[in-house]
Amino acid sequence: MIGHTRYPHLFAPLDLGFTRLKNRALMGSMHTGLEEAEGGFERMAAFFAERARGGVGMIITGGFSPNEEGGLGAKLSTPEEAARHRVVTEAVHAVDPQVKICLQILHAGALADTAACVAPSPVKSRIGRFTPNELTEEGIEKQIADFANCAAMAQQAGYDGVEIIGSAGYLISTFLVERTNRRTDRWGGPWENRLRFAQEVVKRVRATVGPNFIVVFRIPAMDMLEGGLAWDEVVSLGKAVEAAGASIISTHFCWHESPVPTIATMVPRAAFASVTGRLRREVGVPVITSNRINMPQVAEDVLSRGDADIVSMARPMLADPELVLKAAQGREDEINTCIACNQACLDHAFDGRQQVTCLVNPRACFETELKYLPTAAPKRIAVVGAGPAGLAYATVAAQRGHRVTLFDAASEIGGQFNLAKRVPGKEEFHETLRYYRKMIEVHGIDLRLNTRVDADALQAGGFDEVIVATGITPRQPQIEGIGHAKVVPYIDAILGRKPIGRRVAIMGAGGIGFDVAELVTHSGPSAAQDIDTFAREWGIDFQNHPRGGVTGVPRQVAAADRTVYLLQRKTDPVGRHLGRTTGWTHRATLSARQVQMVNGVEYLRIDDAGLHTRVHGEPRLFEVDTVIVCAGQTPQRALHDELQARGVKSTLVGGAFEAAELDAKRAINQASRLAAEV
């Protein structure tokens, strides 16, 4: 295959002695929520089988606790529970017997969602619900035995191995660092005591499963936390778990409570791989690296530099289950790239109220429900608007065999994505548009840009279905002076159509307001595109690897020479309703740039003096020379209404259907599901 010459390292097999991985592409662990869902194991079977069919060499499941006290949900500790997993392992091996699937053993420790949670010391995590119960000597022995039993149950269930997670602030990692391990017995104090628990877990697991079973240990290679592990401790731990029987070491970066982003789209691709490479030179077993490796060339570059033996891609396999297969066939431009937005995956996982899926691929985790089957009755379909919803509808419908004409008044596809891609830290949106451009070509969609199609043309066009994806119109607040020369709509601000002054008020602090604030305060290279800039901005020292990997000095954030006020009407804290796993990073960045975030604002008027308001009832004048309006949007439905008035059936999708808080996740999901049924 083409990819075997283009990506020789990625497609090289890896001999583990007792077994072999067919390539170096790993689908890393990610809790999907299917672990606890009704019918979840059958759905997991379909989910993982589709990734196995897509060419990956090894899969690691979401986390399963070895006992009740270690749980965030799913547990594996009995033969009855093991039997439920059989449908998963058999589905994967039926697709390709060469694909290895390993179960992740995740004991959450102080982060477990139960008052029975345990830890080496009763130190509450900043993000945990409960203060953990301090383990006794007998309790420690029970935890070790439960890890070994969980591995035995995984083996019984047909898994090829297990991954033991020893990082992220979960149980094993809390034994390793002094801030959470305050014991004075043989499990605490000096480093050789603090690493004992991790070593004993691996040793006991290996003794239980025998020599011909994969045992991966996920090591905290860089905690991204003051008081975390020093580099010599990381190396010592790696050698200790290797000696205890680990087949592979997987590097992990950051505790969940770390104030450093490691997985958001603002993180450069493969930013942490050099740390893995440093550890790889210290140990004798294969090493896995991870984080923001989302395309085959990125993976190949990491492997060719010697920074890892295996590359983990978790979210990228949500976005495109055929990523590896497409690389092998030379179809890289058809890959639906993970943009690391986290909106439908990690935000859903940590929220716990919605099923994990993917913004750019709503089939992820819904494989048994959302199917793009060939149509038996092809239709002629007009899709008006080539934003996210229109693109999703057009490509799914065309993939199924319908004849699709896609209209847009603009000169390029993308709609609001063309704004997002201009915001520093959101450059990955270019990849989504590249993917859709290729899908338009692959599926033979008749694309008509620079075409403002009207109801007459659609009615005369002989279409069986008309899909109106005309998007939104920015809302203009009805206040005195809204037409003043210093007022700039957010679209003009992002596209650079109007100059922005030195003192700026941004009306509206939703996602668009934050994007605009990022854009107008940014100076220099984008940290998402430059690892050195990213490291300076977040206080990471990749070269010297101080304890925890962080410098402990104030962040060095280059900012434009502007005074910026980010204003909102609501009295909630500004930014509270941003994404759960990424919102804090945006707030932290703007705070570092001295952006003043003000809530409880009532807008009164705009004049030569600036923006007149009341803040929490008190009069306040913001003396600014630019007012950027990010005050929401309204659906653009005029075409739909005219078609309906003429008796022409049309269907609204995306922002034209629901414009509140522009939501590409909702738009793509809605459009894809409608197109799957047409």
NUMAR-623217 format. One record per residue (C-alpha): x, y, z. Coordinates in nm, 4 decimals. Example, Ala and Ser with C-alpha at 12.3 -4.5 7.8 and 13.67 -1.06 7.14 Angstrom:
% NUMAR-623217
       east      north         up
     1.2300    -0.4500     0.7800
     1.3670    -0.1060     0.7140
This chain:
% NUMAR-623217
       east      north         up
     0.0000     0.0000     0.0000
     0.1047     0.3604    -0.0614
     0.1233     0.4480     0.3061
     0.3772     0.1783     0.3801
     0.6331     0.3693     0.1747
     0.5088     0.7183     0.2628
     0.4915     0.6359     0.6352
     0.7447     0.3557     0.6841
     0.7735     0.4024     1.0608
     0.3988     0.4213     1.1204
     0.3343     0.0994     0.9317
     0.6321    -0.0967     1.0649
     0.5250    -0.3927     1.2821
     0.6445    -0.4059     1.6432
     0.7631    -0.7324     1.7958
     0.6811    -0.7649     2.1663
     0.8404    -1.1099     2.1880
     0.5276    -1.3084     2.2676
     0.3108    -1.1190     2.0173
     0.3348    -0.8563     1.7443
     0.1599    -0.5295     1.6698
     0.0872    -0.4925     1.2992
     0.1668    -0.1211     1.3015
     0.2507     0.1631     1.5399
    -0.0946     0.3267     1.5432
    -0.2776     0.2978     1.8745
    -0.6317     0.4042     1.9492
    -0.5683     0.5404     2.2976
    -0.8019     0.5102     2.5913
    -1.1017     0.7364     2.6105
    -1.4063     0.6894     2.8289
    -1.7054     0.7033     2.5957
    -1.9980     0.6626     2.8360
    -2.0977     0.3424     2.6555
    -1.9362     0.1582     2.9442
    -2.2386     0.2419     3.1599
    -2.5084     0.2884     2.8946
    -2.7991     0.0537     2.8348
    -2.6913    -0.1829     2.5601
    -2.3492    -0.0268     2.5913
    -2.1406    -0.3380     2.5333
    -2.3083    -0.4111     2.1994
    -2.2579    -0.0474     2.1035
    -1.8942    -0.0628     2.2197
    -1.8468    -0.3728     2.0061
    -1.9634    -0.1842     1.6974
    -1.7591     0.1228     1.7923
    -1.4305    -0.0625     1.8401
    -1.4886    -0.2994     1.5480
    -1.5236    -0.0013     1.3153
    -1.1858     0.1303     1.4372
    -1.0282    -0.2137     1.3945
    -1.1670    -0.2234     1.0403
    -1.0106     0.1187     0.9884
    -0.6590    -0.0181     1.0249
    -0.5450     0.0616     1.3786
    -0.2881    -0.1789     1.5295
    -0.3997    -0.1704     1.8929
    -0.6976    -0.0374     2.0877
    -0.7228     0.0538     2.4553
    -1.0712     0.0793     2.6013
    -1.2081     0.3429     2.8316
    -1.1303     0.2963     3.1981
    -1.2799     0.0210     3.4135
    -1.2372     0.0260     3.7883
    -1.1010    -0.2831     3.9667
    -1.3428    -0.2324     4.2574
    -1.6316    -0.0253     4.3887
    -1.4221     0.2280     4.5778
    -1.2130     0.3158     4.2730
    -1.4952     0.3855     4.0338
    -1.6061     0.6647     3.8090
    -1.8705     0.4314     3.6688
    -1.7823     0.1029     3.5016
    -1.6214    -0.1828     3.6951
    -1.4624    -0.5173     3.6086
    -1.4063    -0.7538     3.8998
    -1.6269    -1.0616     3.8530
    -1.6632    -1.3424     3.5966
    -2.0181    -1.2220     3.5284
    -1.8880    -0.8765     3.4371
    -1.6113    -1.0318     3.2271
    -1.8678    -1.2261     3.0260
    -2.0324    -0.8999     2.9166
    -1.7025    -0.7899     2.7586
    -1.6836    -1.0932     2.5316
    -1.9023    -0.9289     2.2685
    -1.6454    -0.6470     2.2438
    -1.3295    -0.8554     2.2172
    -1.4881    -1.1034     1.9794
    -1.6150    -0.8262     1.7514
    -1.2682    -0.6722     1.7249
    -1.0902    -1.0021     1.6659
    -1.3532    -1.1088     1.4099
    -1.2764    -0.7985     1.2053
    -0.8983    -0.8516     1.2234
    -0.7312    -1.1108     1.4474
    -0.4094    -0.9059     1.4270
    -0.5631    -0.6070     1.6074
    -0.4879    -0.6110     1.9798
    -0.7427    -0.4768     2.2258
    -0.6480    -0.3970     2.5845
    -0.8666    -0.2991     2.8770
    -0.7664     0.0056     3.0773
    -0.7688    -0.0472     3.4541
    -0.8531     0.2879     3.6060
    -0.8658     0.3245     3.9822
    -0.9704     0.6855     4.0301
    -0.8529     0.7148     4.3896
    -0.9412     1.0565     4.5305
    -1.1291     1.1385     4.2084
    -1.3700     0.8464     4.2434
    -1.7307     0.9534     4.2600
    -1.8049     0.7832     4.5901
    -1.7671     0.8621     4.9583
    -1.5873     0.5257     4.9819
    -1.2984     0.6579     4.7698
    -0.9489     0.5818     4.8959
    -0.5997     0.7285     4.8691
    -0.2638     0.6992     5.0445
    -0.3550     1.0021     5.2581
    -0.6818     1.1903     5.3218
    -0.5936     1.4764     5.0853
    -0.8913     1.6073     4.8887
    -0.8380     1.6829     4.5227
    -0.9326     2.0323     4.4122
    -1.1687     1.8754     4.1595
    -1.2832     1.5721     4.3610
    -1.6170     1.5536     4.5409
    -1.4959     1.3725     4.8519
    -1.2029     1.3638     5.0907
    -1.0612     1.0154     5.0362
    -1.0309     0.7564     5.3100
    -0.6712     0.6870     5.4085
    -0.5686     0.3345     5.3181
    -0.4491     0.0989     5.5881
    -0.1800    -0.1598     5.5209
    -0.4571    -0.4159     5.4691
    -0.6410    -0.1729     5.2430
    -0.3338    -0.1276     5.0257
    -0.3010    -0.5050     4.9907
    -0.6667    -0.5214     4.8867
    -0.6166    -0.2559     4.6167
    -0.3152    -0.4378     4.4727
    -0.5065    -0.7677     4.4734
    -0.8009    -0.5974     4.3017
    -0.5770    -0.4650     4.0228
    -0.4477    -0.8189     3.9660
    -0.7992    -0.9633     3.9734
    -0.9217    -0.7035     3.7222
    -0.6388    -0.8016     3.4873
    -0.7330    -1.1685     3.5269
    -1.0957    -1.0864     3.4423
    -0.9806    -0.8919     3.1343
    -0.7787    -1.1925     3.0232
    -1.0824    -1.4138     3.0799
    -1.2921    -1.1715     2.8718
    -1.0653    -1.2172     2.5717
    -0.8590    -0.9000     2.5889
    -0.5006    -0.9110     2.4636
    -0.3746    -0.7035     2.7525
    -0.4403    -0.4293     3.0032
    -0.3270    -0.0734     3.0526
    -0.2710     0.0320     3.4133
    -0.3121     0.4065     3.4479
    -0.0591     0.5439     3.6939
    -0.1062     0.9130     3.6187
    -0.3555     1.2032     3.6020
    -0.4237     1.2301     3.9762
    -0.5740     0.8814     3.9976
    -0.4824     0.6378     4.2767
    -0.1365     0.5239     4.1683
    -0.0142     0.8758     4.0937
    -0.1234     0.9978     4.4376
     0.1171     0.7486     4.5939
     0.4014     0.8939     4.3858
     0.4018     1.2595     4.4884
     0.4548     1.4051     4.8339
     0.1697     1.6535     4.8062
    -0.0840     1.3651     4.8163
     0.1224     1.0980     4.9939
     0.1966     1.2046     5.3511
     0.2508     0.8570     5.4871
     0.5436     0.7665     5.7106
     0.5279     0.3872     5.6646
     0.6850     0.1801     5.3872
     0.4392     0.3279     5.1321
     0.5381     0.6929     5.1885
     0.8245     0.9266     5.2658
     1.1381     0.8570     5.0576
     1.1013     0.8074     4.6819
     1.1745     0.4346     4.6966
     0.8728     0.3995     4.9271
     0.6429     0.6210     4.7200
     0.7058     0.4233     4.4015
     0.6480     0.0893     4.5760
     0.2720     0.0824     4.5165
     0.3063     0.1286     4.1385
     0.5789    -0.1339     4.1217
     0.3802    -0.3830     4.3294
     0.0674    -0.3362     4.1167
     0.2569    -0.4130     3.7959
     0.4420    -0.7036     3.9571
     0.1205    -0.8611     4.0870
    -0.0613    -0.8114     3.7568
     0.2221    -0.9740     3.5639
     0.2326    -1.2693     3.8030
    -0.1419    -1.3155     3.7613
    -0.1708    -1.2962     3.3806
     0.1526    -1.4761     3.2920
     0.4188    -1.3825     3.0380
     0.2102    -1.3774     2.7179
    -0.0231    -1.0873     2.7940
     0.0323    -0.7205     2.7159
     0.0778    -0.5042     3.0246
     0.0952    -0.1305     2.9517
     0.1793     0.1119     3.2316
     0.0691     0.4728     3.1808
     0.3396     0.6783     3.3441
     0.3107     1.0420     3.4579
     0.5890     1.1670     3.2314
     0.5175     1.5312     3.3113
     0.2553     1.6157     3.5743
     0.2202     1.9820     3.4680
     0.1783     2.0582     3.8343
     0.3971     2.2214     4.0954
     0.5089     1.9511     4.3362
     0.4824     1.6807     4.0691
     0.7497     1.4285     3.9835
     1.1086     1.5300     3.9140
     1.2680     1.3927     3.5991
     1.4937     1.1470     3.7824
     1.1821     1.0117     3.9561
     1.0061     0.9648     3.6211
     1.3058     0.7698     3.4911
     1.3298     0.5662     3.8106
     0.9592     0.4831     3.7911
     0.9909     0.3791     3.4281
     1.2745     0.1412     3.5082
     1.0894     0.0057     3.8119
     0.7702    -0.0829     3.6240
     0.9760    -0.2287     3.3388
     1.1542    -0.4540     3.5887
     0.8187    -0.5435     3.7429
     0.6898    -0.6760     3.4104
     0.5448    -0.3944     3.1980
     0.5507    -0.4769     2.8262
     0.5041    -0.1157     2.7181
     0.5240     0.2233     2.8900
     0.2738     0.4897     2.7825
     0.3566     0.8507     2.8629
     0.0843     1.0711     3.0040
     0.0923     1.4458     3.0626
    -0.0854     1.6385     3.3388
    -0.3121     1.5734     3.6307
    -0.6757     1.6608     3.5732
    -0.6359     1.9549     3.8112
    -0.3300     2.0903     3.6305
    -0.3510     2.4587     3.5274
    -0.1853     2.3771     3.1939
    -0.3794     2.2745     2.8806
    -0.2546     1.9538     2.7187
    -0.5350     1.8445     2.4871
    -0.7177     2.1580     2.3687
    -0.6913     2.2890     2.0140
    -0.4618     2.5687     2.1400
    -0.1957     2.3019     2.2117
     0.0535     2.2494     1.9268
     0.0557     1.9161     1.7508
     0.2788     1.6575     1.9229
     0.3860     1.9201     2.1761
     0.4861     1.6654     2.4403
     0.6483     1.3980     2.2243
     1.0025     1.5143     2.3037
     0.9457     1.4216     2.6685
     0.8515     1.0697     2.5601
     1.1644     1.0571     2.3466
     1.3793     1.1457     2.6460
     1.2234     0.8651     2.8512
     1.2506     0.6194     2.5609
     1.6283     0.6529     2.5794
     1.6204     0.5465     2.9460
     1.4094     0.2297     2.9301
     1.4253    -0.0954     2.7394
     1.0592    -0.1526     2.6512
     0.8577     0.0189     2.3755
     0.7174     0.3603     2.4648
     0.3898     0.5239     2.3587
     0.3460     0.8993     2.3140
     0.0223     1.0937     2.2875
    -0.1530     1.4326     2.2811
    -0.2466     1.6319     1.9720
    -0.1208     1.3803     1.7155
    -0.4019     1.3959     1.4647
    -0.2642     1.3252     1.1174
    -0.0441     1.0485     0.9706
     0.2461     1.2803     0.8917
     0.2547     1.4069     1.2492
     0.2693     1.0458     1.3704
     0.5384     0.9548     1.1191
     0.7517     1.2535     1.2164
     0.7309     1.1606     1.5857
     0.8316     0.8025     1.5157
     1.1086     0.8915     1.2707
     1.2657     1.1290     1.5262
     1.2823     0.8435     1.7738
     1.0435     1.0134     2.0147
     0.8277     0.7013     2.0498
     0.7747     0.3438     1.9358
     0.3948     0.3742     1.9201
     0.1728     0.6765     1.8631
    -0.1568     0.7084     2.0497
    -0.4496     0.8783     1.8774
    -0.7724     0.8667     2.0772
    -0.9914     1.1594     1.9690
    -0.8613     1.1371     1.6087
    -1.0167     0.7887     1.5967
    -1.3475     0.9377     1.7073
    -1.3273     1.1892     1.4252
    -1.2325     0.9330     1.1608
    -1.2290     0.5582     1.2302
    -1.0545     0.5039     0.8951
    -0.7634     0.7396     0.9641
    -0.5011     0.4636     0.9445
    -0.6599     0.2921     0.6448
    -0.6780     0.6198     0.4533
    -0.3102     0.6829     0.5309
    -0.2225     0.3357     0.4036
    -0.4148     0.3987     0.0800
    -0.2712     0.7444     0.0169
    -0.6056     0.9155     0.0895
    -0.4851     1.1553     0.3597
    -0.6882     1.4431     0.2198
    -1.0020     1.2373     0.2927
    -0.9258     1.2176     0.6654
    -1.1822     1.3906     0.8850
    -0.9263     1.5454     1.1165
    -0.9760     1.5860     1.4910
    -0.9748     1.9603     1.5646
    -0.9361     1.9080     1.9434
    -1.2444     2.1183     2.0174
    -1.3525     1.8735     2.2950
    -1.7111     1.9928     2.2589
    -1.8739     1.6546     2.2000
    -1.6123     1.4207     2.3456
    -1.4363     1.5305     2.6633
    -1.6908     1.7972     2.7538
    -1.9607     1.5289     2.7374
    -1.7450     1.2772     2.9252
    -1.6770     1.5102     3.2168
    -2.0301     1.6459     3.2211
    -2.1757     1.2954     3.2350
    -2.5181     1.3966     3.1039
    -2.4625     1.3467     2.7308
    -2.3256     1.0559     2.5320
    -1.9697     1.1078     2.4113
    -1.9464     1.1555     2.0360
    -1.7587     1.3896     1.7969
    -1.8399     1.7325     1.6591
    -1.7057     1.6509     1.3121
    -1.8302     1.2890     1.3168
    -2.1660     1.2470     1.4932
    -2.1642     0.8738     1.4106
    -1.8936     0.8203     1.6746
    -2.0431     0.6056     1.9539
    -2.3719     0.5924     1.7598
    -2.2604     0.3342     1.5024
    -2.5560     0.1039     1.5717
    -2.8045     0.3896     1.5371
    -2.6765     0.6425     1.2827
    -2.6008     0.4639     0.9565
    -2.5242     0.6175     0.6195
    -2.6741     0.3402     0.4064
    -2.6974     0.3536     0.0250
    -3.0346     0.4878    -0.0865
    -3.2658     0.2749    -0.2962
    -3.4372     0.5838    -0.4389
    -3.1905     0.8606    -0.5357
    -3.3316     1.2123    -0.5189
    -3.2294     1.5470    -0.6587
    -3.1508     1.7603    -0.3540
    -3.0697     2.1304    -0.3334
    -2.8737     2.2435    -0.0291
    -2.8597     2.6211     0.0140
    -2.5681     2.7309     0.2302
    -2.2227     2.5726     0.2566
    -2.1619     2.6293     0.6246
    -2.1156     2.3380     0.8677
    -2.4783     2.2203     0.8493
    -2.5050     2.2493     0.4717
    -2.1727     2.0740     0.4197
    -2.2684     1.7907     0.6538
    -2.6058     1.7395     0.4915
    -2.4707     1.7577     0.1368
    -2.1840     1.5157     0.1917
    -2.3870     1.2540     0.3819
    -2.6713     1.2664     0.1294
    -2.4317     1.2433    -0.1647
    -2.2375     0.9606     0.0027
    -2.5649     0.7681     0.0195
    -2.6253     0.8140    -0.3534
    -2.8444     1.1227    -0.3805
    -2.7677     1.3858    -0.6447
    -2.6828     1.7004    -0.4536
    -2.6424     2.0596    -0.5695
    -2.4827     2.2831    -0.3064
    -2.5305     2.6595    -0.3384
    -2.3550     2.9381    -0.1514
    -2.3413     3.3117    -0.2114
    -1.9813     3.3281    -0.0849
    -1.6681     3.2540    -0.2835
    -1.5639     2.9650    -0.0569
    -1.7285     2.6971     0.1510
    -1.7292     2.7080     0.5298
    -1.9695     2.9693     0.6602
    -1.8858     3.0473     1.0223
    -1.5897     2.8063     1.0106
    -1.4172     3.0657     0.7927
    -1.4317     3.2987     1.0907
    -1.3191     3.0361     1.3416
    -1.0099     2.9399     1.1420
    -0.8803     3.2988     1.1671
    -0.8749     3.2977     1.5468
    -0.5299     3.2159     1.6909
    -0.5525     2.8727     1.8487
    -0.8264     2.7539     1.6123
    -0.6165     2.6889     1.3050
    -0.7327     2.3265     1.2953
    -1.0619     2.4422     1.1409
    -0.8676     2.4650     0.8141
    -0.8525     2.0839     0.8243
    -1.2291     2.0445     0.8483
    -1.2773     2.2657     0.5450
    -1.0091     2.0717     0.3567
    -1.1990     1.7523     0.4393
    -1.5304     1.8892     0.3154
    -1.3752     2.0228    -0.0045
    -1.2453     1.6737    -0.0745
    -1.5798     1.5091     0.0094
    -1.7528     1.7436    -0.2353
    -1.5138     1.6148    -0.5013
    -1.5263     1.2468    -0.3996
    -1.9061     1.2295    -0.3882
    -1.9669     1.4328    -0.7034
    -2.1560     1.7208    -0.5440
    -2.2428     2.0015    -0.7838
    -2.0944     2.2991    -0.5965
    -2.2111     2.6437    -0.7036
    -2.0290     2.9211    -0.5205
    -2.0898     3.2938    -0.5725
    -2.4525     3.1972    -0.6311
    -2.7322     3.3612    -0.4365
    -3.0071     3.1196    -0.5328
    -3.3653     3.2360    -0.4872
    -3.7045     3.0723    -0.4538
    -3.7769     3.1097    -0.8267
    -3.4660     2.9142    -0.9232
    -3.5256     2.6462    -0.6643
    -3.8885     2.6049    -0.7620
    -3.7934     2.5783    -1.1273
    -3.5002     2.3495    -1.0622
    -3.6953     2.0284    -1.0314
    -3.5506     1.9355    -0.6928
    -3.7145     1.6663    -0.4829
    -3.5844     1.8174    -0.1582
    -3.4672     2.1664    -0.0662
    -3.2488     2.2012     0.2410
    -3.2138     2.5560     0.3738
    -2.8850     2.5999     0.5590
    -2.8602     2.9750     0.5168
    -2.7174     3.0287     0.8632
    -2.7583     3.3363     1.0781
    -2.7643     3.7120     1.0841
    -2.5716     3.8812     1.3687
    -2.8101     4.0468     1.6105
    -2.7794     4.4236     1.6430
    -2.8895     4.5484     1.9843
    -3.1446     4.8276     1.9755
    -2.9596     5.0924     2.1720
    -2.8960     5.4572     2.0997
    -2.5884     5.5130     1.8843
    -2.5615     5.1574     1.7499
    -2.4885     5.3109     1.4087
    -2.1935     5.5136     1.5409
    -1.8703     5.4939     1.3410
    -1.6854     5.3250     1.6274
    -1.9257     5.0250     1.6234
    -1.7858     4.7178     1.4468
    -1.9835     4.3947     1.3898
    -1.7879     4.0856     1.4963
    -1.7718     3.9498     1.1412
    -1.5972     4.2680     1.0233
    -1.3621     4.2524     1.3220
    -1.2595     3.8917     1.2518
    -1.2241     3.9423     0.8773
    -1.0259     4.2640     0.9268
    -1.2707     4.4720     0.7283
    -1.2615     4.7618     0.9737
    -0.9803     4.9017     1.1863
    -0.9788     4.8248     1.5579
    -0.8679     5.0974     1.7966
    -0.6442     5.0870     2.1048
    -0.9311     5.0849     2.3558
    -1.1963     4.8238     2.2829
    -1.5249     4.7176     2.4394
    -1.6671     4.3826     2.3298
    -2.0426     4.3560     2.3775
    -2.1135     3.9900     2.4490
    -1.8998     3.7280     2.6214
    -2.0170     3.4054     2.4635
    -1.7886     3.1923     2.2508
    -1.7691     3.4554     1.9765
    -1.6889     3.7314     2.2256
    -1.4014     3.5261     2.3639
    -1.2758     3.4530     2.0116
    -1.2810     3.8216     1.9248
    -1.1023     3.9078     2.2496
    -0.8359     3.6494     2.1669
    -0.7941     3.7911     1.8174
    -0.7670     4.1599     1.9134
    -0.5273     4.0963     2.2039
    -0.3018     3.8537     2.0208
     0.0513     3.9422     1.9167
     0.3272     3.7307     1.7655
     0.3082     3.3664     1.6549
     0.0124     3.1530     1.7519
     0.1017     2.9295     2.0456
    -0.0984     2.6539     1.8766
     0.1535     2.6610     1.5932
     0.4751     2.6991     1.7910
     0.5818     2.4746     2.0799
     0.8308     2.7248     2.2255
     0.5672     2.9989     2.2365
     0.3193     2.7577     2.3914
     0.5730     2.6562     2.6577
     0.6482     3.0195     2.7489
     0.2806     3.1106     2.7648
     0.1978     2.8245     3.0015
     0.5141     2.8063     3.2085
     0.6381     2.4685     3.0825
     1.0086     2.3824     3.0707
     1.0542     2.1002     2.8206
     1.4338     2.1324     2.8177
     1.5170     2.1164     3.1892
     1.2087     1.9317     3.3140
     1.1858     2.0810     3.6631
     0.9675     1.9057     3.9196
     0.6243     1.8643     3.7607
     0.7522     2.0113     3.4339
     0.6432     2.3645     3.5231
     0.8681     2.6623     3.5855
     0.6678     2.8202     3.8671
     0.7313     3.1662     3.7211
     0.4567     3.3954     3.5850
     0.3335     3.3150     3.2358
     0.5001     3.5044     2.9518
     0.2110     3.6070     2.7295
     0.2685     3.8442     2.4413
    -0.0307     4.0718     2.3983
    -0.1300     4.3438     2.1573
    -0.1028     4.6992     2.2903
    -0.4737     4.7364     2.3616
    -0.7026     4.7895     2.6556
    -0.9926     4.5482     2.6150
    -1.3172     4.5095     2.8089
    -1.5177     4.1887     2.7605
    -1.8741     4.2623     2.8700
    -2.1834     4.0536     2.9317
    -2.5384     4.1216     3.0470
    -2.5655     3.8133     3.2692
    -2.4475     3.8344     3.6277
    -2.2855     3.4888     3.6073
    -1.9044     3.4847     3.6038
    -1.7825     3.5714     3.2547
    -1.7048     3.2542     3.0594
    -1.8890     3.0167     3.2920
    -2.0844     2.8645     3.0041
    -1.7876     2.7939     2.7784
    -1.6755     2.4344     2.7227
    -1.6048     2.2444     3.0427
    -1.2572     2.1279     2.9419
    -1.1475     2.4342     2.7453
    -1.3318     2.7336     2.8896
    -1.0842     2.7792     3.1718
    -0.7960     2.8001     2.9239
    -0.9616     3.0872     2.7379
    -1.0361     3.2717     3.0612
    -0.6787     3.2195     3.1813
    -0.5280     3.3446     2.8554
    -0.7374     3.6607     2.8464
    -0.6673     3.7261     3.2139
    -0.2948     3.6992     3.1440
    -0.3427     3.9639     2.8728
    -0.5145     4.1954     3.1209
    -0.8525     4.1735     2.9502
    -1.1085     4.3134     3.1927
    -1.4119     4.0851     3.2114
    -1.7237     4.2605     3.3387
    -2.0639     4.1054     3.4078
    -2.4010     4.2536     3.4958
    -2.3782     4.5138     3.2185
    -2.6779     4.7068     3.0879
    -2.5979     4.8845     2.7598
    -2.7381     5.2359     2.7347
    -2.5859     5.4223     2.4396
    -2.2762     5.4721     2.2255
    -2.1403     5.8147     2.1410
    -1.8124     5.9986     2.0878
    -1.7257     5.9503     2.4560
    -1.7578     5.5733     2.4391
    -1.9989     5.3056     2.5601
    -2.2399     5.4198     2.8320
    -2.3642     5.1429     3.0599
    -2.4910     5.0515     3.4018
    -2.2853     4.7813     3.5727
    -2.4776     4.6086     3.8485
    -2.7021     4.9153     3.8500
    -2.4236     5.1755     3.8754
    -2.3534     5.4122     3.5832
    -2.0237     5.3442     3.4059
    -1.8677     5.4887     3.0931
    -1.6214     5.2745     2.9001
    -1.4045     5.5305     2.7238
    -1.3289     5.3290     2.4117
    -1.2713     5.4042     2.0482
    -1.4083     5.0720     1.9195
    -1.7181     4.8782     2.0237
    -1.7294     4.5264     1.8782
    -2.0783     4.3781     1.8807
    -2.1048     4.0067     1.9641
    -2.4648     4.0198     2.0830
    -2.5907     3.6920     1.9446
    -2.7577     3.6090     1.6184
    -3.0941     3.5350     1.4603
    -3.1847     3.2602     1.2107
    -3.1747     3.3625     0.8464
    -3.5021     3.2078     0.7276
    -3.6329     3.4376     0.4561
    -3.5739     3.1832     0.1784
    -3.7410     2.9064     0.3755
    -4.0413     3.1257     0.4506
    -4.0808     3.2189     0.0835
    -4.0588     2.8573    -0.0272
    -4.3158     2.7568     0.2319
    -4.5490     3.0344     0.1159
    -4.5262     2.8945    -0.2365
    -4.6029     2.5442    -0.1183
    -4.2498     2.4213    -0.1844
    -4.1357     2.1840     0.0872
    -3.8085     2.2892     0.2492
    -3.6189     2.1808     0.5594
    -3.4234     2.4083     0.7906
    -3.0899     2.2916     0.9306
    -2.8094     2.4470     1.1361
    -2.8146     2.8120     1.2350
    -3.1165     2.8773     1.0138
    -3.3025     2.6299     1.2348
    -3.1596     2.7357     1.5732
    -2.9214     3.0301     1.6033
    -2.8720     3.0597     1.9793
    -2.5047     3.0292     2.0736
    -2.3734     2.9274     1.7309
    -2.3276     2.5544     1.7735
    -2.1477     2.3575     1.5034
    -2.1859     2.0400     1.7081
    -2.5640     2.0653     1.6995
    -2.5702     2.1795     1.3364
    -2.3564     1.8949     1.2013
    -2.5371     1.6343     1.4113
    -2.8815     1.7528     1.3054
    -2.7881     1.7762     0.9377
    -2.6161     1.4368     0.9312
    -2.9119     1.2633     1.0932
    -3.1597     1.4205     0.8517
    -2.9428     1.3280     0.5542
    -2.9164     0.9693     0.6795
    -3.2955     0.9372     0.6553
    -3.3741     1.1186     0.3291
